[in-house]
């Protein structure tokens, strides 16, 4: 299901996500594909896993240590942006949250706008769980709203609007 086509195509990742959502063994298979040598398979697995965990975030818990390691190690843009969305869905200790935030701040230096934009979202999501992170993340969002790529500016403005509404 994850094979074929080109890197711009998600292929049958939606179908893979539906199957993985219905069967924990399939979800585990999907997660193992994040480390596949074929970047296309890893990308589509990440896309499918991210889709599943929007509604079933607890499915990630069994893979917490591995995901945190992959977050820090991967250079593949497609994995980076999906991990930036998924890792904040984990139940993290304060230390793990700080370490994940440090990696996501590093993602802001990536050359690809989509990685930077998802890193902003990931930082915002982590800061929801850690009041101590909020001032620094808010400042990162303000900077991105002024000086980021067009996608970063748009996302940062939206996230800052949420910050302002919630006080």
C-alpha positions as CSV (number, residue, x, y, z in Angstrom):
1,X,0.0,0.0,0.0
2,X,2.9,2.4,0.6
3,X,4.9,1.5,-2.5
4,X,4.9,3.1,-5.9
5,X,4.6,6.5,-7.5
6,X,6.6,9.5,-6.6
7,X,7.5,11.5,-3.4
8,X,4.8,14.1,-4.1
9,X,2.1,11.5,-4.0
10,X,0.6,10.1,-0.8
11,X,-0.4,7.0,-2.7
12,X,-2.7,4.8,-0.6
13,X,-1.7,6.2,2.8
14,X,-5.3,7.1,3.6
15,X,-6.3,3.5,3.1
16,X,-3.3,2.4,5.2
17,X,-4.4,4.8,7.9
18,X,-7.9,3.4,7.9
19,X,-6.6,-0.1,8.3
20,X,-4.1,0.8,11.0
21,X,-6.8,2.7,13.0
22,X,-8.9,-0.4,13.0
23,X,-6.2,-2.9,14.0
24,X,-3.4,-2.2,16.5
25,X,-1.2,-4.8,14.9
26,X,-1.4,-3.0,11.6
27,X,-0.6,0.3,13.4
28,X,2.5,-1.3,14.8
29,X,3.5,-2.4,11.3
30,X,2.9,1.1,10.0
31,X,5.0,2.6,12.7
32,X,7.9,0.3,11.9
33,X,7.8,1.6,8.3
34,X,8.9,5.0,9.6
35,X,12.4,3.5,9.6
36,X,12.2,1.9,6.2
37,X,15.2,2.5,3.9
38,X,12.9,3.6,1.1
39,X,12.1,7.2,1.9
40,X,8.8,6.9,0.0
41,X,7.6,4.2,2.3
42,X,8.7,6.1,5.4
43,X,7.0,9.2,4.1
44,X,3.7,7.5,3.4
45,X,3.9,5.6,6.7
46,X,4.4,8.9,8.5
47,X,1.5,10.4,6.7
48,X,-0.8,7.5,7.6
49,X,0.4,7.4,11.2
50,X,-0.2,11.1,11.6
51,X,-3.7,10.7,10.3
52,X,-4.5,7.8,12.7
53,X,-3.2,9.7,15.7
54,X,-5.3,12.8,15.1
55,X,-8.1,10.8,16.6
56,X,-6.2,8.0,18.4
57,X,-3.1,9.8,19.9
58,X,-2.7,7.0,22.6
59,X,-1.7,4.6,19.8
60,X,1.7,6.5,19.8
61,X,2.5,5.7,23.4
62,X,4.1,2.3,22.7
63,X,6.5,4.0,20.3
64,X,7.4,7.1,22.4
65,X,11.1,6.4,22.9
66,X,11.6,5.5,19.2
67,X,9.7,8.6,18.0
68,X,11.7,10.9,20.2
69,X,14.9,9.4,18.8
70,X,13.7,9.6,15.2
71,X,12.6,13.2,15.8
72,X,16.1,14.1,16.8
73,X,17.9,12.0,14.1
74,X,16.0,12.3,10.9
75,X,17.0,14.6,8.1
76,X,14.1,13.6,5.9
77,X,11.8,16.6,5.5
78,X,8.6,14.6,5.2
79,X,9.3,12.7,8.4
80,X,10.3,15.9,10.2
81,X,7.0,17.6,9.5
82,X,4.9,14.5,10.4
83,X,6.9,14.0,13.6
84,X,6.5,17.6,14.5
85,X,2.7,17.0,14.4
86,X,2.8,13.6,16.2
87,X,5.3,14.0,19.0
88,X,3.2,16.7,20.9
89,X,0.4,14.1,21.0
90,X,2.5,11.9,23.3
91,X,2.3,12.0,27.1
92,X,5.7,13.5,27.8
93,X,7.6,14.2,31.0
94,X,8.8,17.8,31.4
95,X,12.3,16.8,30.4
96,X,11.0,15.0,27.3
97,X,8.9,18.0,26.4
98,X,12.0,20.3,26.7
99,X,14.1,18.0,24.6
100,X,11.4,17.7,21.9
101,X,11.0,21.5,21.9
102,X,14.8,21.9,21.5
103,X,14.7,19.6,18.4
104,X,11.7,21.5,17.0
105,X,13.5,24.8,17.5
106,X,16.3,23.3,15.4
107,X,13.8,22.4,12.8
108,X,13.2,26.1,12.4
109,X,16.6,26.3,10.8
110,X,15.6,23.7,8.1
111,X,15.6,25.0,4.6
112,X,12.1,23.8,3.9
113,X,9.2,26.1,4.8
114,X,6.8,23.2,5.5
115,X,9.2,21.7,8.1
116,X,9.5,25.2,9.8
117,X,5.8,25.7,9.7
118,X,5.0,22.3,11.3
119,X,7.8,23.0,13.9
120,X,6.0,26.2,14.9
121,X,2.8,24.2,15.3
122,X,4.6,21.5,17.3
123,X,6.2,24.0,19.6
124,X,2.8,25.6,20.2
125,X,1.2,22.2,20.9
126,X,4.0,21.4,23.4
127,X,3.6,24.7,25.1
128,X,-0.1,23.9,25.8
129,X,1.1,21.3,28.2
130,X,3.9,23.4,29.8
131,X,3.2,26.9,31.0
132,X,6.9,27.5,31.4
133,X,7.4,27.2,27.7
134,X,4.7,29.6,26.7
135,X,6.7,32.9,26.8
136,X,9.5,31.6,24.7
137,X,7.2,29.9,22.2
138,X,5.1,33.1,22.0
139,X,8.2,35.0,21.1
140,X,9.2,32.5,18.5
141,X,5.7,32.8,17.0
142,X,6.0,36.6,17.0
143,X,9.3,36.5,15.2
144,X,7.9,34.0,12.6
145,X,4.8,36.2,12.1
146,X,7.2,39.1,11.1
147,X,10.1,37.4,9.4
148,X,9.1,33.8,8.4
149,X,8.1,32.4,5.1
150,X,4.6,33.1,3.9
151,X,3.4,29.8,5.4
152,X,5.2,30.4,8.7
153,X,3.7,34.0,8.9
154,X,0.2,32.7,8.3
155,X,0.5,29.8,10.8
156,X,2.2,32.0,13.4
157,X,-0.6,34.7,13.1
158,X,-3.2,32.0,13.6
159,X,-1.5,30.5,16.6
160,X,-0.9,33.9,18.2
161,X,-4.6,34.6,17.8
162,X,-5.2,31.4,19.8
163,X,-2.8,32.6,22.5
164,X,-4.5,36.0,22.7
165,X,-8.0,34.4,22.9
166,X,-7.0,32.2,25.7
167,X,-5.0,34.9,27.5
